[in-house]
Amino acid sequence: MRATHTATVTCPAEVTDHSHPVMVWVHGGRFETGHADEPWYDGAALAREGCVVVSLNYRKRFEGFLPLDSLDDNDVASTGGHRTPDFRGVGDLLLGLRWVRDGIADVGGDPGQVTLAGQSAGGALVAWLLTDQRAAGLFHRAVMMSPGAPRRGWTRRHLTTRLALRSRRRPTAERMGALSSEELTSAYRRFARLHAADCAVGVYPFSLAQMRPVPVIVGTMHDEFVRFPGVRQVDTVLRRTVGRLGLPRVVEAWLVAPAMTGLGVPLRHLAAWCRYVASTPPVRPLGRTVGDRTIRRWASAFAEALADAGAPVWAYEFRGGDHLAQHCAELPLLFDTLTAGRAEVEETCGPDAEHRLGGSDGVGAQFRSAIVAFVHGGRPDWDRFRGPTRLARIFDMSGAADSSPCTRQSEDPWRAVRTLLGPLYAGRP
Protein backbone atom coordinates (compact mmCIF):
# COMPACT_ATOMS: atom_id res chain seq x y z
CA MET A 1 0.00 0.00 0.00
CA ARG A 2 1.34 3.40 -0.92
CA ALA A 3 2.02 5.90 1.88
CA THR A 4 -0.70 8.49 2.39
CA HIS A 5 1.18 11.07 4.47
CA THR A 6 3.83 12.12 1.99
CA ALA A 7 4.74 15.19 -0.03
CA THR A 8 6.78 15.28 -3.22
CA VAL A 9 8.65 18.52 -3.91
CA THR A 10 9.94 19.56 -7.35
CA CYS A 11 12.11 22.68 -7.45
CA PRO A 12 13.64 24.85 -10.18
CA ALA A 13 17.09 23.64 -11.23
CA GLU A 14 18.77 26.69 -9.75
CA VAL A 15 17.50 27.99 -6.43
CA THR A 16 19.20 31.26 -5.54
CA ASP A 17 16.76 32.77 -3.03
CA HIS A 18 13.42 32.19 -1.31
CA SER A 19 11.33 33.96 -3.89
CA HIS A 20 9.92 31.13 -6.01
CA PRO A 21 6.11 30.88 -5.88
CA VAL A 22 4.69 27.58 -4.71
CA MET A 23 1.96 25.46 -6.29
CA VAL A 24 0.57 22.83 -3.93
CA TRP A 25 -1.13 20.07 -5.93
CA VAL A 26 -4.07 17.97 -4.69
CA HIS A 27 -4.79 14.96 -6.89
CA GLY A 28 -8.24 13.62 -7.75
CA GLY A 29 -9.68 10.13 -7.84
CA ARG A 30 -13.25 10.26 -6.50
CA PHE A 31 -11.92 10.46 -2.91
CA GLU A 32 -11.07 6.76 -3.21
CA THR A 33 -8.12 6.32 -5.59
CA GLY A 34 -5.12 8.18 -6.95
CA HIS A 35 -1.67 9.17 -5.76
CA ALA A 36 0.33 12.38 -5.92
CA ASP A 37 3.26 10.69 -7.65
CA GLU A 38 1.40 9.39 -10.68
CA PRO A 39 3.31 10.06 -13.94
CA TRP A 40 0.84 12.69 -15.15
CA TYR A 41 1.62 14.86 -12.09
CA ASP A 42 5.34 15.28 -12.78
CA GLY A 43 6.15 18.83 -11.63
CA ALA A 44 9.29 19.24 -13.77
CA ALA A 45 7.67 21.37 -16.49
CA LEU A 46 6.22 23.80 -13.93
CA ALA A 47 9.54 23.90 -12.07
CA ARG A 48 11.24 24.95 -15.31
CA GLU A 49 8.85 27.91 -15.26
CA GLY A 50 10.14 28.98 -11.85
CA CYS A 51 7.56 27.27 -9.60
CA VAL A 52 8.17 25.06 -6.59
CA VAL A 53 5.64 22.23 -6.93
CA VAL A 54 4.48 20.31 -3.85
CA SER A 55 2.24 17.28 -4.48
CA LEU A 56 0.38 16.13 -1.37
CA ASN A 57 -1.06 12.74 -0.54
CA TYR A 58 -3.99 12.24 1.80
CA ARG A 59 -6.08 9.43 3.24
CA LYS A 60 -9.01 8.32 1.11
CA ARG A 61 -12.12 6.12 1.30
CA PHE A 62 -13.41 5.44 4.83
CA GLU A 63 -10.02 6.25 6.34
CA GLY A 64 -10.09 9.80 4.98
CA PHE A 65 -13.71 10.82 4.45
CA LEU A 66 -15.94 9.08 6.96
CA PRO A 67 -16.33 11.59 9.84
CA LEU A 68 -16.20 9.28 12.82
CA ASP A 69 -16.15 11.15 16.10
CA SER A 70 -17.14 14.65 14.99
CA LEU A 71 -20.87 13.87 14.73
CA ASP A 72 -23.00 11.12 16.19
CA ASP A 73 -26.51 10.13 15.15
CA ASN A 74 -28.16 12.54 17.58
CA ASP A 75 -25.93 15.46 16.58
CA VAL A 76 -26.86 15.29 12.89
CA ALA A 77 -30.40 16.58 13.37
CA SER A 78 -29.22 19.51 15.47
CA THR A 79 -26.42 20.79 13.26
CA GLY A 80 -28.55 22.19 10.45
CA GLY A 81 -25.58 21.47 8.20
CA HIS A 82 -23.51 24.25 9.81
CA ARG A 83 -21.09 22.25 11.92
CA THR A 84 -17.95 21.29 10.04
CA PRO A 85 -17.22 17.56 10.13
CA ASP A 86 -13.72 16.35 10.84
CA PHE A 87 -12.50 14.67 7.66
CA ARG A 88 -9.11 13.09 8.25
CA GLY A 89 -8.20 13.43 4.57
CA VAL A 90 -8.64 17.19 4.95
CA GLY A 91 -6.50 17.08 8.08
CA ASP A 92 -3.73 15.47 6.04
CA LEU A 93 -3.84 18.35 3.56
CA LEU A 94 -3.78 20.90 6.37
CA LEU A 95 -0.71 19.15 7.77
CA GLY A 96 0.95 19.41 4.36
CA LEU A 97 0.07 23.08 4.00
CA ARG A 98 1.51 23.84 7.44
CA TRP A 99 4.68 22.03 6.42
CA VAL A 100 4.85 24.24 3.32
CA ARG A 101 4.42 27.36 5.46
CA ASP A 102 7.14 26.32 7.89
CA GLY A 103 9.68 24.67 5.62
CA ILE A 104 9.31 25.54 1.95
CA ALA A 105 11.77 28.43 2.19
CA ASP A 106 14.51 25.85 2.76
CA VAL A 107 14.14 24.75 -0.87
CA GLY A 108 13.65 28.22 -2.34
CA GLY A 109 9.87 28.53 -2.07
CA ASP A 110 8.02 31.62 -0.89
CA PRO A 111 5.56 30.70 1.92
CA GLY A 112 3.80 33.99 1.29
CA GLN A 113 2.98 33.09 -2.31
CA VAL A 114 1.24 29.71 -2.26
CA THR A 115 -1.38 28.59 -4.78
CA LEU A 116 -3.47 25.54 -3.91
CA ALA A 117 -4.53 23.65 -7.04
CA GLY A 118 -6.46 20.45 -7.60
CA GLN A 119 -8.54 18.53 -10.12
CA SER A 120 -11.79 16.56 -9.76
CA ALA A 121 -12.00 15.43 -6.12
CA GLY A 122 -8.83 17.46 -5.62
CA GLY A 123 -10.60 20.54 -6.97
CA ALA A 124 -13.43 20.00 -4.49
CA LEU A 125 -10.89 19.67 -1.68
CA VAL A 126 -9.41 23.03 -2.70
CA ALA A 127 -12.91 24.54 -2.51
CA TRP A 128 -13.51 22.88 0.87
CA LEU A 129 -10.29 24.35 2.27
CA LEU A 130 -11.54 27.78 1.18
CA THR A 131 -14.37 27.24 3.70
CA ASP A 132 -12.11 25.89 6.47
CA GLN A 133 -10.83 28.58 8.84
CA ARG A 134 -7.89 26.35 9.79
CA ALA A 135 -6.53 26.90 6.26
CA ALA A 136 -6.69 30.72 6.44
CA GLY A 137 -3.29 32.14 5.57
CA LEU A 138 -1.87 28.80 4.43
CA PHE A 139 -2.54 29.53 0.75
CA HIS A 140 -3.28 32.74 -1.09
CA ARG A 141 -4.67 31.71 -4.50
CA ALA A 142 -6.58 28.72 -5.75
CA VAL A 143 -7.09 26.71 -8.94
CA MET A 144 -10.09 24.37 -9.16
CA MET A 145 -10.07 22.12 -12.20
CA SER A 146 -13.31 20.17 -12.86
CA PRO A 147 -14.22 20.02 -9.15
CA GLY A 148 -16.61 17.26 -8.07
CA ALA A 149 -18.09 16.24 -4.72
CA PRO A 150 -20.94 14.06 -3.41
CA ARG A 151 -24.53 15.19 -3.96
CA ARG A 152 -25.44 13.33 -0.79
CA GLY A 153 -23.05 12.64 2.03
CA TRP A 154 -22.52 11.10 5.43
CA THR A 155 -25.66 12.67 6.95
CA ARG A 156 -27.81 10.51 4.67
CA ARG A 157 -25.65 7.38 4.68
CA HIS A 158 -25.48 6.17 8.27
CA LEU A 159 -27.50 3.04 7.50
CA THR A 160 -25.52 2.05 4.41
CA THR A 161 -22.27 2.65 6.30
CA ARG A 162 -23.35 0.17 8.96
CA LEU A 163 -24.53 -2.28 6.33
CA ALA A 164 -21.16 -2.10 4.59
CA LEU A 165 -19.31 -2.54 7.89
CA ARG A 166 -21.75 -5.30 8.88
CA SER A 167 -22.19 -3.70 12.27
CA ARG A 168 -25.19 -2.34 14.15
CA ARG A 169 -23.06 0.09 16.10
CA ARG A 170 -22.05 3.59 15.05
CA PRO A 171 -18.53 3.56 13.56
CA THR A 172 -15.91 5.29 15.67
CA ALA A 173 -12.19 5.83 15.20
CA GLU A 174 -11.51 3.08 17.74
CA ARG A 175 -13.78 0.56 16.04
CA MET A 176 -12.50 1.38 12.57
CA GLY A 177 -8.92 1.19 13.80
CA ALA A 178 -9.51 -2.37 14.94
CA LEU A 179 -10.28 -3.48 11.37
CA SER A 180 -7.56 -4.84 9.11
CA SER A 181 -6.77 -3.13 5.82
CA GLU A 182 -8.44 -6.04 4.00
CA GLU A 183 -11.61 -5.65 6.08
CA LEU A 184 -11.69 -1.90 5.45
CA THR A 185 -11.18 -2.42 1.72
CA SER A 186 -13.98 -4.98 1.50
CA ALA A 187 -16.34 -2.80 3.54
CA TYR A 188 -15.66 0.21 1.36
CA ARG A 189 -16.29 -1.77 -1.81
CA ARG A 190 -19.65 -2.86 -0.44
CA PHE A 191 -20.46 0.73 0.49
CA ALA A 192 -19.39 2.14 -2.90
CA ARG A 193 -21.61 -0.33 -4.75
CA LEU A 194 -24.58 1.03 -2.79
CA HIS A 195 -23.78 4.56 -4.00
CA ALA A 196 -22.53 3.91 -7.52
CA ALA A 197 -24.41 6.90 -9.00
CA ASP A 198 -22.56 9.41 -6.80
CA CYS A 199 -19.23 9.90 -5.06
CA ALA A 200 -19.48 7.32 -2.29
CA VAL A 201 -17.49 9.49 0.13
CA GLY A 202 -16.09 13.00 0.06
CA VAL A 203 -16.34 16.44 1.60
CA TYR A 204 -19.94 17.35 2.43
CA PRO A 205 -21.90 19.62 2.81
CA PHE A 206 -20.44 22.82 1.35
CA SER A 207 -21.33 26.19 2.79
CA LEU A 208 -20.71 28.48 -0.18
CA ALA A 209 -21.15 31.59 1.97
CA GLN A 210 -18.07 30.61 4.00
CA MET A 211 -15.65 30.51 1.06
CA ARG A 212 -12.76 32.94 1.51
CA PRO A 213 -12.64 35.40 -1.43
CA VAL A 214 -9.10 34.75 -2.71
CA PRO A 215 -8.14 35.03 -6.39
CA VAL A 216 -9.33 31.87 -8.13
CA ILE A 217 -9.21 30.12 -11.50
CA VAL A 218 -12.00 27.58 -11.96
CA GLY A 219 -12.80 25.58 -15.08
CA THR A 220 -14.27 22.47 -16.64
CA MET A 221 -14.24 20.21 -19.65
CA HIS A 222 -17.28 20.60 -21.90
CA ASP A 223 -17.77 16.82 -22.31
CA GLU A 224 -16.70 15.69 -18.82
CA PHE A 225 -18.31 12.24 -18.64
CA VAL A 226 -19.96 11.64 -22.02
CA ARG A 227 -17.80 8.50 -22.36
CA PHE A 228 -18.11 7.40 -18.73
CA PRO A 229 -18.29 3.57 -18.48
CA GLY A 230 -21.86 2.34 -18.34
CA VAL A 231 -23.52 5.56 -19.44
CA ARG A 232 -21.60 5.49 -22.73
CA GLN A 233 -23.13 2.13 -23.60
CA VAL A 234 -26.63 3.38 -22.75
CA ASP A 235 -26.21 6.48 -24.91
CA THR A 236 -24.84 4.39 -27.78
CA VAL A 237 -27.84 2.05 -27.75
CA LEU A 238 -30.24 5.00 -27.59
CA ARG A 239 -28.53 6.78 -30.48
CA ARG A 240 -28.64 3.71 -32.72
CA THR A 241 -32.25 2.90 -31.84
CA VAL A 242 -33.55 6.43 -32.34
CA GLY A 243 -31.56 6.72 -35.56
CA ARG A 244 -32.97 3.51 -37.00
CA LEU A 245 -36.51 4.60 -36.19
CA GLY A 246 -35.98 8.08 -37.60
CA LEU A 247 -37.15 9.77 -34.38
CA PRO A 248 -36.11 13.27 -33.19
CA ARG A 249 -32.94 13.35 -31.11
CA VAL A 250 -34.82 14.70 -28.09
CA VAL A 251 -36.41 11.24 -27.76
CA GLU A 252 -33.00 9.95 -26.65
CA ALA A 253 -33.16 12.29 -23.69
CA TRP A 254 -36.72 11.45 -22.71
CA LEU A 255 -35.92 7.73 -22.72
CA VAL A 256 -33.48 8.27 -19.85
CA ALA A 257 -35.52 10.98 -18.09
CA PRO A 258 -36.02 8.82 -14.94
CA ALA A 259 -32.25 8.46 -14.59
CA MET A 260 -31.86 12.21 -15.08
CA THR A 261 -34.23 12.97 -12.22
CA GLY A 262 -32.34 10.46 -10.10
CA LEU A 263 -29.18 12.42 -10.84
CA GLY A 264 -30.80 15.60 -9.57
CA VAL A 265 -32.48 17.25 -12.57
CA PRO A 266 -35.53 19.00 -11.07
CA LEU A 267 -38.87 17.86 -12.49
CA ARG A 268 -39.88 21.44 -13.27
CA HIS A 269 -36.84 21.79 -15.54
CA LEU A 270 -36.83 18.29 -17.03
CA ALA A 271 -38.32 19.27 -20.41
CA ALA A 272 -35.88 22.14 -20.82
CA TRP A 273 -32.99 19.91 -19.79
CA CYS A 274 -33.98 17.27 -22.33
CA ARG A 275 -34.00 19.92 -25.05
CA TYR A 276 -30.58 21.14 -23.92
CA VAL A 277 -28.85 17.76 -23.93
CA ALA A 278 -30.51 16.81 -27.23
CA SER A 279 -29.18 19.95 -28.92
CA THR A 280 -25.64 19.98 -27.48
CA PRO A 281 -23.15 18.04 -29.60
CA PRO A 282 -22.12 15.38 -29.21
CA VAL A 283 -25.62 14.26 -28.21
CA ARG A 284 -25.09 11.95 -25.24
CA PRO A 285 -28.04 12.67 -22.93
CA LEU A 286 -27.12 10.46 -20.00
CA GLY A 287 -23.38 11.01 -20.17
CA ARG A 288 -23.80 14.77 -20.40
CA THR A 289 -26.18 14.79 -17.46
CA VAL A 290 -23.73 12.78 -15.36
CA GLY A 291 -20.85 15.15 -16.18
CA ASP A 292 -22.85 18.34 -15.80
CA ARG A 293 -24.43 17.30 -12.49
CA THR A 294 -21.26 15.74 -11.11
CA ILE A 295 -18.71 18.34 -12.23
CA ARG A 296 -19.86 21.42 -14.11
CA ARG A 297 -22.64 22.25 -11.61
CA TRP A 298 -20.03 22.42 -8.85
CA ALA A 299 -17.67 24.62 -10.87
CA SER A 300 -20.53 26.99 -11.67
CA ALA A 301 -21.60 27.20 -8.02
CA PHE A 302 -18.07 27.84 -6.76
CA ALA A 303 -17.43 30.52 -9.39
CA GLU A 304 -20.76 32.24 -8.65
CA ALA A 305 -20.25 32.22 -4.89
CA LEU A 306 -16.72 33.58 -5.03
CA ALA A 307 -17.56 36.25 -7.61
CA ASP A 308 -20.55 37.34 -5.51
CA ALA A 309 -18.22 37.62 -2.50
CA GLY A 310 -15.97 39.99 -4.45
CA ALA A 311 -13.17 37.55 -5.22
CA PRO A 312 -11.29 37.92 -8.51
CA VAL A 313 -12.49 34.86 -10.45
CA TRP A 314 -11.35 33.71 -13.87
CA ALA A 315 -13.21 30.85 -15.54
CA TYR A 316 -12.24 28.59 -18.42
CA GLU A 317 -13.64 25.66 -20.35
CA PHE A 318 -12.02 23.16 -22.67
CA ARG A 319 -14.06 22.35 -25.76
CA GLY A 320 -13.39 19.63 -28.26
CA GLY A 321 -14.20 20.84 -31.72
CA ASP A 322 -13.74 17.59 -33.64
CA HIS A 323 -12.55 15.92 -30.44
CA LEU A 324 -14.14 15.47 -27.03
CA ALA A 325 -13.07 17.57 -24.05
CA GLN A 326 -13.21 14.83 -21.43
CA HIS A 327 -12.60 14.58 -17.71
CA CYS A 328 -8.87 14.54 -16.85
CA ALA A 329 -7.74 15.62 -20.34
CA GLU A 330 -6.34 18.86 -18.93
CA LEU A 331 -3.88 17.05 -16.65
CA PRO A 332 -1.21 16.00 -19.19
CA LEU A 333 -1.58 19.48 -20.71
CA LEU A 334 -0.90 21.30 -17.44
CA PHE A 335 2.04 19.09 -16.47
CA ASP A 336 3.37 18.64 -20.04
CA THR A 337 3.16 14.85 -19.70
CA LEU A 338 1.50 13.94 -22.99
CA THR A 339 4.10 11.20 -23.46
CA ALA A 340 3.51 9.63 -20.01
CA GLY A 341 1.28 6.62 -20.51
CA ARG A 342 0.46 7.05 -24.18
CA ALA A 343 -2.52 4.68 -24.11
CA GLU A 344 -4.12 6.61 -21.26
CA VAL A 345 -3.39 9.93 -22.95
CA GLU A 346 -4.97 8.75 -26.19
CA GLU A 347 -8.02 7.45 -24.32
CA THR A 348 -8.49 10.78 -22.54
CA CYS A 349 -7.20 13.35 -25.02
CA GLY A 350 -7.92 11.57 -28.29
CA PRO A 351 -5.59 10.29 -31.03
CA ASP A 352 -2.36 12.07 -31.96
CA ALA A 353 -2.56 14.12 -28.75
CA GLU A 354 1.15 14.84 -28.51
CA HIS A 355 1.26 16.40 -31.97
CA ARG A 356 -2.18 18.01 -31.83
CA LEU A 357 -2.02 19.53 -28.34
CA GLY A 358 1.68 19.75 -27.54
CA GLY A 359 4.45 22.05 -28.74
CA SER A 360 5.30 25.61 -27.83
CA ASP A 361 2.11 26.98 -29.44
CA GLY A 362 -0.25 24.14 -28.55
CA VAL A 363 -3.23 24.32 -26.24
CA GLY A 364 -1.20 22.61 -23.50
CA ALA A 365 1.36 25.42 -23.56
CA GLN A 366 -1.44 28.01 -23.57
CA PHE A 367 -3.13 26.50 -20.53
CA ARG A 368 0.10 25.88 -18.68
CA SER A 369 1.26 29.45 -19.34
CA ALA A 370 -1.98 30.83 -17.87
CA ILE A 371 -1.67 28.74 -14.71
CA VAL A 372 2.03 29.52 -14.28
CA ALA A 373 1.40 33.25 -14.62
CA PHE A 374 -1.34 32.98 -12.00
CA VAL A 375 0.93 31.06 -9.61
CA HIS A 376 3.50 33.82 -10.05
CA GLY A 377 0.93 36.35 -8.85
CA GLY A 378 -0.29 37.60 -12.22
CA ARG A 379 -3.73 37.61 -13.70
CA PRO A 380 -4.92 35.56 -16.67
CA ASP A 381 -5.08 37.34 -20.03
CA TRP A 382 -8.87 37.07 -20.28
CA ASP A 383 -11.77 38.85 -18.63
CA ARG A 384 -12.93 38.05 -15.11
CA PHE A 385 -15.97 35.90 -14.49
CA ARG A 386 -18.77 38.07 -13.10
CA GLY A 387 -22.35 38.97 -13.86
CA PRO A 388 -24.05 39.59 -16.09
CA THR A 389 -21.74 38.30 -18.85
CA ARG A 390 -19.92 35.53 -16.89
CA LEU A 391 -17.15 35.34 -19.48
CA ALA A 392 -14.85 32.34 -19.65
CA ARG A 393 -11.75 31.52 -21.66
CA ILE A 394 -12.20 28.69 -24.18
CA PHE A 395 -9.32 26.28 -24.79
CA ASP A 396 -9.67 24.30 -28.01
CA MET A 397 -8.86 20.59 -27.82
CA SER A 398 -9.04 20.22 -31.61
CA GLY A 399 -5.55 21.62 -32.03
CA ALA A 400 -6.68 24.53 -34.22
CA ALA A 401 -4.59 27.68 -34.18
CA ASP A 402 -5.40 29.95 -31.24
CA SER A 403 -7.87 32.66 -32.11
CA SER A 404 -7.92 36.29 -31.09
CA PRO A 405 -8.67 37.22 -27.46
CA CYS A 406 -12.16 38.38 -28.43
CA THR A 407 -13.26 35.15 -30.09
CA ARG A 408 -11.63 32.73 -27.64
CA GLN A 409 -14.01 33.80 -24.85
CA SER A 410 -17.54 32.55 -24.26
CA GLU A 411 -20.37 34.20 -22.39
CA ASP A 412 -21.86 32.21 -19.51
CA PRO A 413 -20.67 28.70 -20.49
CA TRP A 414 -22.45 27.11 -17.51
CA ARG A 415 -25.80 28.81 -18.04
CA ALA A 416 -27.71 25.55 -18.51
CA VAL A 417 -26.32 23.89 -15.40
CA ARG A 418 -26.74 27.11 -13.41
CA THR A 419 -30.36 27.72 -14.39
CA LEU A 420 -31.73 24.19 -14.88
CA LEU A 421 -30.01 21.92 -12.37
CA GLY A 422 -31.12 23.69 -9.21
CA PRO A 423 -29.23 23.77 -5.89
CA LEU A 424 -26.18 21.67 -5.12
CA TYR A 425 -28.07 19.64 -2.57
CA ALA A 426 -31.63 18.42 -3.09
CA GLY A 427 -33.64 18.48 0.12
CA ARG A 428 -31.99 18.62 3.51
CA PRO A 429 -28.23 18.03 3.88
GIWO-V980787 format. One record per run of one state. SS is the DSSP state (H for helix, E for strand, - for the rest). FROM is the first residue (numbers start at 0). TO is the last residue. If there is no record, write none. Layout:
# GIWO-V980787
{{SS	FROM	TO} {SS	FROM	TO}}
This chain:
# GIWO-V980787
{{-	0	5} {E	6	9} {-	10	18} {E	19	25} {-	26	37} {H	38	40} {-	41	42} {H	43	47} {-	48	50} {E	51	55} {-	56	59} {H	60	64} {-	65	71} {H	72	78} {-	79	86} {H	87	106} {-	107	107} {E	108	118} {-	119	119} {H	120	130} {-	131	131} {H	132	134} {-	135	139} {E	140	144} {-	145	152} {H	153	155} {-	156	156} {H	157	164} {-	165	171} {H	172	176} {-	177	179} {H	180	193} {-	194	206} {H	207	209} {-	210	213} {E	214	220} {-	221	229} {H	230	244} {-	245	248} {H	249	254} {-	255	255} {H	256	261} {-	262	265} {H	266	278} {-	279	283} {H	284	307} {-	308	311} {E	312	318} {-	319	329} {H	330	333} {-	334	340} {H	341	348} {-	349	351} {H	352	356} {-	357	361} {H	362	374} {-	375	389} {E	390	395} {-	396	407} {E	408	410} {-	411	413} {H	414	419} {-	420	428}}
